[in-house]
Amino acid sequence: MVVNLARTTASTELLKQVFQNIDAQSCPRLFNFHMHTVYSDGRLQPSALMEQAIAIGLKGLAITDHHGIIGYQAALAWLEDWKWNNPGASTPYLWSGVEINASLLDIEVHILAYAFTPDHPSIKPYLQRRPTTGQEYQASNVIAAIHEAGGLAVLAHPARYKRSLFDLIPAASEKGIDGVETFYAYNNPNPWKPSVVESEQVQKLADEYFLFNTCGTDTHGLSLLQRL
């Protein structure tokens, strides 16, 4: 456990450095922090996802299946194998990730967890392939569990909920969220590019509340360069 936590601390610190420099051009060809595999509601096998990540030239990524890390674990095993067979090749950094349903201001939101220790007891309830209920479903408890497991918590697509991002981001910040998914394509444009108005609004609030900006395609289909 100690070794794991030491590794997680290094990986979390690295991720913080990356998040500090994320801008509208970071996704989808340099970094991508939101994608799904066949192990939740995506269409990509973890191996195919990693092949694409390498072909695109991603520097870093996180697989964020809903309430599970089987896809991440399979991708990590594939990546280790690929590195072994391709010594000296530049490879993307793969952080642990998961997307968790939570209650914030009495509506359901999605919280992305990154760089946590996958076998830490606090994160276990959120890796059971289904949403939690009761106290575990409250945003403050989700965020606390992510932090206890050494990870970072990010509010996914803040402009996609039943309540305004102007309410949700301050509330999430109050509960200890680390960042917001600032650069997100709300209307699924092709080619992928962040929605200008929403991204500006989210970024302004991120600055105001000292939160990290992140970006992701929220890929559910067969291309890491598109959402669907």
C-alpha positions in Angstrom: 0.0 0.0 0.0 2.8 2.4 0.9 4.5 1.9 -2.5 1.1 2.4 -4.3 0.5 5.6 -2.4 4.0 6.9 -3.2 3.4 6.2 -6.9 -0.1 7.8 -6.7 1.4 11.0 -5.1 3.9 11.3 -7.9 1.2 10.7 -10.5 -1.1 13.2 -8.8 1.6 15.9 -8.7 2.3 15.3 -12.4 -1.4 15.6 -13.2 -1.6 18.9 -11.3 1.2 20.3 -13.4 -0.5 19.2 -16.6 -3.9 20.7 -15.5 -2.2 24.0 -14.8 -1.4 24.3 -18.5 -4.5 23.0 -20.1 -6.1 25.3 -22.7 -8.6 25.2 -25.6 -5.9 23.6 -27.8 -5.0 20.8 -25.4 -7.7 18.4 -26.5 -8.1 16.2 -28.4 -4.5 15.8 -29.8 -2.3 16.4 -26.8 -4.4 15.3 -23.8 -7.8 13.8 -23.3 -9.3 13.3 -19.8 -12.7 11.9 -20.6 -13.4 8.7 -22.6 -15.4 5.5 -22.2 -14.8 1.9 -23.2 -17.0 -1.2 -23.7 -16.8 -1.6 -19.9 -19.3 1.2 -19.4 -21.3 2.8 -22.2 -18.6 3.2 -24.8 -17.8 1.2 -28.0 -14.0 1.0 -27.8 -12.1 -1.9 -26.5 -9.3 -0.7 -24.2 -6.6 -2.0 -26.6 -8.2 -0.2 -29.6 -8.4 3.0 -27.4 -4.7 2.8 -26.6 -3.7 2.1 -30.2 -5.6 5.3 -31.2 -4.0 7.3 -28.3 -0.6 6.3 -29.5 -1.5 7.0 -33.2 -2.8 10.4 -32.3 0.3 11.2 -30.3 -1.4 11.9 -27.0 0.9 12.9 -24.2 -1.5 11.8 -21.5 -5.0 10.5 -21.0 -7.5 9.0 -18.6 -10.2 6.4 -19.2 -13.3 7.4 -17.3 -15.8 4.6 -17.4 -18.8 5.0 -15.2 -18.3 3.5 -11.8 -15.6 1.1 -12.9 -11.9 0.7 -13.7 -11.8 -2.6 -15.6 -11.3 -0.7 -18.9 -8.5 1.4 -17.3 -6.8 -1.7 -15.9 -7.0 -3.5 -19.3 -5.6 -0.4 -21.0 -2.7 -0.2 -18.5 -1.8 -3.8 -19.0 -1.9 -3.3 -22.8 0.3 -0.2 -22.5 2.9 -1.9 -20.3 3.1 -4.7 -22.8 3.4 -2.2 -25.7 6.2 -0.3 -24.0 8.1 -3.6 -23.5 7.8 -4.4 -27.2 8.6 -0.9 -28.3 11.6 0.2 -26.2 12.5 3.8 -26.7 9.1 4.8 -28.2 7.4 7.8 -26.7 4.2 6.6 -24.9 1.3 8.5 -23.4 0.9 8.7 -19.6 -2.2 6.9 -18.5 -3.8 8.1 -15.3 -6.4 6.2 -13.3 -9.9 7.6 -13.9 -13.6 7.0 -13.3 -16.8 8.9 -13.7 -19.1 9.0 -10.6 -22.7 10.1 -10.3 -23.3 12.4 -7.3 -25.9 14.7 -5.9 -25.0 18.4 -5.8 -27.6 21.1 -5.1 -30.3 18.4 -5.3 -29.6 17.4 -8.9 -27.4 14.6 -10.3 -24.0 15.6 -11.6 -21.0 13.6 -12.8 -17.7 13.9 -10.9 -14.5 12.7 -12.7 -11.8 11.2 -10.4 -8.2 11.0 -11.5 -4.8 9.7 -10.3 -6.3 7.8 -7.4 -5.0 4.6 -5.9 -7.4 2.0 -7.5 -7.3 -0.4 -4.5 -7.8 2.3 -1.8 -10.8 1.4 0.4 -12.4 4.8 0.2 -12.8 4.6 -3.6 -14.1 1.0 -3.6 -17.9 1.9 -3.2 -17.6 3.9 -6.4 -16.1 1.1 -8.5 -19.0 -1.4 -8.3 -20.3 -0.8 -11.9 -23.3 1.1 -10.6 -24.2 4.4 -8.9 -24.2 4.7 -5.1 -27.0 5.8 -2.9 -27.5 7.5 0.4 -24.6 9.4 2.0 -22.1 7.9 -0.6 -24.1 9.6 -3.3 -23.5 13.1 -1.9 -21.0 15.2 -3.8 -19.1 16.1 -0.6 -18.6 12.4 0.2 -17.6 11.5 -3.3 -15.0 14.3 -3.4 -13.7 13.3 0.1 -13.3 9.7 -1.0 -11.4 10.7 -4.1 -9.0 12.8 -2.0 -8.5 10.0 0.5 -7.5 7.7 -2.3 -4.9 10.3 -3.4 -6.8 11.6 -6.4 -8.2 14.8 -7.9 -11.9 15.5 -8.3 -13.3 17.4 -11.4 -16.8 18.4 -12.2 -17.6 17.0 -15.6 -19.3 19.1 -18.3 -20.6 21.9 -16.0 -23.0 23.4 -18.6 -24.9 20.2 -19.2 -27.1 19.9 -16.1 -30.5 21.0 -14.9 -29.0 23.8 -12.8 -26.8 26.6 -14.0 -23.0 26.3 -14.0 -23.0 29.6 -12.1 -24.7 27.8 -9.2 -22.9 24.4 -9.6 -19.3 25.5 -9.8 -19.3 27.6 -6.6 -21.2 24.8 -4.8 -18.7 22.2 -6.0 -15.8 24.4 -5.0 -17.3 24.7 -1.5 -17.3 20.9 -1.2 -13.6 20.7 -2.2 -13.6 20.0 -5.9 -10.2 20.4 -7.5 -11.2 21.3 -11.1 -13.8 21.7 -13.8 -14.0 20.2 -17.3 -13.7 23.6 -18.9 -13.0 22.7 -22.5 -15.9 20.5 -23.7 -17.8 20.3 -26.9 -21.5 20.5 -25.9 -23.0 20.2 -29.4 -20.7 17.4 -30.7 -19.2 19.4 -33.6 -17.0 17.7 -36.2 -14.1 18.3 -36.0 -14.2 18.4 -32.2 -13.7 21.8 -30.6 -14.7 23.2 -27.3 -17.9 25.3 -27.1 -16.7 28.9 -27.0 -19.3 30.5 -24.8 -19.6 27.7 -22.2 -15.8 27.3 -22.0 -15.3 31.0 -21.4 -18.0 31.0 -18.6 -16.5 27.9 -16.9 -12.9 29.2 -17.2 -13.9 32.5 -15.6 -15.4 30.7 -12.6 -12.4 28.3 -12.4 -10.1 31.3 -12.1 -12.4 32.9 -9.5 -12.5 29.8 -7.4 -8.9 28.7 -8.0 -9.8 25.5 -9.8 -8.0 23.5 -12.4 -9.2 23.6 -16.0 -9.5 20.2 -17.7 -10.6 19.0 -21.2 -12.0 15.9 -22.7 -13.9 14.5 -25.6 -16.3 12.3 -23.5 -15.8 9.7 -26.3 -18.5 7.0 -26.4 -18.0 6.0 -30.0 -15.1 4.6 -32.0 -13.0 7.7 -32.3 -11.0 9.5 -29.6 -11.4 12.7 -31.7 -15.2 12.8 -31.3 -17.8 12.3 -28.6 -20.1 10.0 -30.5 
